[in-house]
Amino acid sequence: MYGSSSDRLSELRTNDGSGRLKTTDDGRYLPLNPPGLEIDDGGRRRNGLFLAGDIRVNEHVVLTAMHTLFVREHNRLAEQIAIEHPDLTGHEIFELARKIVGAQMQVITYQEFLPLLLGPDAMGPYEGYDPDVDAGIANEFSTAAFRVGHTMLSPALMMIDEEDDVEQVPLVELFFNPPAIRTAGIEAFLRGLSTQLAQGIDLALVDEVRSMLFGPPGSSGRDLAALNIQRGRDHGLPRYNMVRTAYGLPPVGSFADISSDPEVQQALARTYADVNDLDLWTAGLAEDHVPGAML
């Protein structure tokens, strides 16, 4: 949400001594992206796109809603810090609010999300920062493992208004659709997110991202599964068995070693001539789940 360059961060900040991030005048929404600043528009040069630290912020309204939520939180913290510490400069207020927001994200990730994803016993208690641990992101994680969430998407998203009335909105109608945020507000989408169950992690992706990703409603689009597989190959990811060996696990000798489901075994056998040919992302999704975990 803060970008990855000083130039972009400067565009995001109010730079008025308040330590706040830019929003619309009422503070409810992200500011509009200024002309000439890089933004992902889906290749169709749309107007009225929101500005955020991540150029992909407009790809889907839920992503926009989450960015907006944390920008509001940053500004709430900045106001509180300014009241409690009137001696701080605007830059100091900004950095402290940013630090707290980062900590909130870490708590959500490590204390709530990862125990559900990996199982409650996958990680030990936090024992403090270790400067000798490489904090970089492994290619195998960013290009394969972290993309398990793509299989958790549903074909429609729930919107829940203040009266608890529920509307199911097709996923494809919410790609690159900033006006939907202004019409419904982020609250309706966040209520839906907190209520709707995710799909299970497996080899299946809904058609909305399997065949219609970022395409106009009612027409074809990109294939997210194909993109993930090709991206892994473009990045030079090792094959599944090579990664297992690198992490100290024995290589699998058959498709049955990956999944106990005969249909999954047969699907893998139809696609790959040998277990040593398996793409990392595909094979990881095919694995039997660990008890108490989502994968």
N, C-alpha and C positions, 0 to 999 in steps of 0.2 A: 504493500500500500504506500510505501515511501519511495518507491522507485529504486533504480540501481545506478543512478548517475547524479552528480551534483546539479547539473542543468535541469533535469526533470524534477528533482526535489525542490529547486527554486521556484518552478512553476506551480508546485503543489502547495507551497506555503504562502500565507498571507503576507509575511515579511513586514508586519506592522507593529512588532513588539509584543504581540499577544501570545505568540507561540502556537497559534492555531493553523489548521489546514484550511484551504479554500473550500467553500461550499456555495450553494445558491444563497441569495440574500436572507432567506428564512431559515437557513441552516439545515434544511431537510435533505437536500440532495447534493450529489457531487457537482462540481462546476463543469461547464462545457469545455470540451477540448478546443484550444485556440487554433486558428489556422496555421498550418505549417508544422505543428508538433506531431511527431509520429504517433499513430494510433491504428489499431487493427479495426478495419471497417468491413471486413469480409470481401474486400475486392470490389465493392460497389459504390465507393465514395459517398457514403451516407452523411447527412448533416445531423446536427443535434446529438452528437456522441459525447458521452461523459469523459472527463479527465480523471485519471488515477495513476498510481505508481506503475501498475501493470498495464501495458498497452492492450491486453486482451479483455479489459474490464467490461466491454460492451458485448462480448461474445454470447452471453446468456444473462437473463435478468437476475437469476439467483447469484451469479458471480457479482453482478452490479450491486445487489442488495447487501451482500456480505462486505464488500468494499465500503459501502455507504455506512453500514453499521459501525465498523471500526473507525472510520473517519469521525463519525459523531462521538464515539467514545474518546478518541484522542482530544477532540475539542472540549468535551465535558471535563476531562482531566486537566487540560490546560487552564480552563476557567477556575477550577478548584485550586490548582497549584498557585495561580496568580493571586488568589485571595489569601491563601495560607502563607505564601512566601512573597510578599510585595517587593522584597529586595532583589529578586531574581530578574535577569534580563530576559527578553523575549526568546533568545536562542536557548538559554538555560531552561526556560519553561518548556520549550519545544522538545529538547532532548530528554527531559525527565518524563514528559508525557509519552514520548516515543518508547522510552525504556519500559514504562509500565505496560503499555499496549503489547510490546514484544513479550513481556513476562506473562501476560494474560494468555496470549496465543500458545506459549510454551506449556502452561498449565493445562489448557484445553487439550493440547496434543498429547502430552506425556501422561497426564493423570486420567483423562477421559477417553480420548479416541484410541490411542495405541493399546491400552489394556483390552478394549473391546475387539480390536482388530486382531491382535496377536495372542490374546489370552491373558488372564490376570497374573500369571506367573512368569511371563516372558521376560520381564525386566525387573531388576532389583531396585532397591531404593536409591534415590539420588544421593550421592556422597560428596558433592561439590565439584567445582570446575577443575578439569585436568588439562593443563596447557599442552601436555604431550600427546593428547588424542587429536587426530586429524579431523577437523570440523568440516572438511569438504564433503560434497555429495558424490557418491560413487555413480559412475555411468550406469552400472547395472540397476541401481535404485531408481534414478531419475528417468531412465529410458524404458525400464520394464516393471520393476516391482511396484513403484508408486502409481502405476497406471491401472492397478486392480480396480480402482474406483469406477472406471468406465463401465464395468459390468454391473455396477450397483444402481445404474440409472433406470428410472421408470419411464414409460411412454408418455406419461402426463404428470403434471405437477399440481399439487393441491394449493389453492388460494383460500384462505379463511378470513372473512371480514370480521368487523367488530361485533357482529351479531352471531358469530360462529356459523354463518352460512358458508358452505363449502362449494367451490367450483373447481372442476378438473380442467386444466388448460393443457392442450397438447404441447409436448416439449418443443416441437418444431416451430411453433408460433412464437417462441420466446428467444430464438436466436437473433442477435443483433436487433433488439426491439426496445431501445431505451424509453420510448413513450409509454410502454406498459408499466414502467416503474412510476412515472409521474401520474398515471391514471389510477393505479391501485395503491401506490405507496409501498415501501419495502415491508411494512408491517404485515400485510396480507400474505406475502411470500414467506416471511420468516415464521409466521404461525403455521403455514403449511409445512415448511421444512422441519419444524419441531414436532410435527404430528405424523407425517408420512413415513412409512417404513421403506427402507432401501431394499433393492433386490439383492439376492444372495450373490456372493462372488463365485463365478463359474465361467464356463466358456461361452456363455450366451450374452450378446449385446442386443438391445432393443433396436428395431428397424430405424428408429428416429436418429440414431447415431451410426447404425450399420450401413444405411443407404441414403440418409437424408441430412447428414451433418452439414449445417450452415447453408443448406439450400433453401430457396423460397418455399413457403408452405405449399404443399401439393405437388412439388417437383423433386427431382433427385438432387443429391448432394454428394458429399464425400463419404468415404467408408473409414470409420475410426479404427476398426480392427485392422484393416489393411495398412493404414497409416502407422499404427503402433508396431506392427511386424516389420514393415519396411524401414521405419526409423531405427529400430534395433539393428538391422543389418547395415544401414548407412553409418551408424555409430561404431560398427565393428564389435558389437557385443559377442562374447563367446557363446557357444551353444550351451544348452541346459546342463548337459553332463560335465562340461568343462567348468561351469560355475559351481556345481556341486562339489567337484574335486577340489577347487580352489578354496572352498569354505570348509573343507575337512569332512565332507559327506561322501559316502560311497556312490559311485555312478550307478544309474539304473540299468538293468539289463533287458527290460521289456516294458511295453506300455502298461502292463498290469502292475508294474512296480510303482507307477505314478498314480494310477487311479484304480479303485476296486470296481468302478462302474463299467460294465461291459460295453455300453453305448459309447462312453468316452474313449475306451480303449480302441474300439473299432473306428471311431472318427479320427483319432490320431494315426492309426495304421493306414487309413485311406489317404491321409495327407502327407505323411512322412514315411519314407522307405525304411528308415532306421532310427532307433531312439537317439543315436548320436547326432542326428540332423535336427533335433527339436529346437525351435526358437525358445528363448528364455521366457518371454512374456506368455506365450501359448502354453508351454509346459507348466509354468507356475500356476496358471489359472486352472489347469487340469488336475492338480494334485488333490488328494484327499485332505480334508481339513483336519487340523489338530483339534482334539476335544477342547471345547470352551473357547475356541477362536473362530474367526470368520474366514480364515484361509488355512 
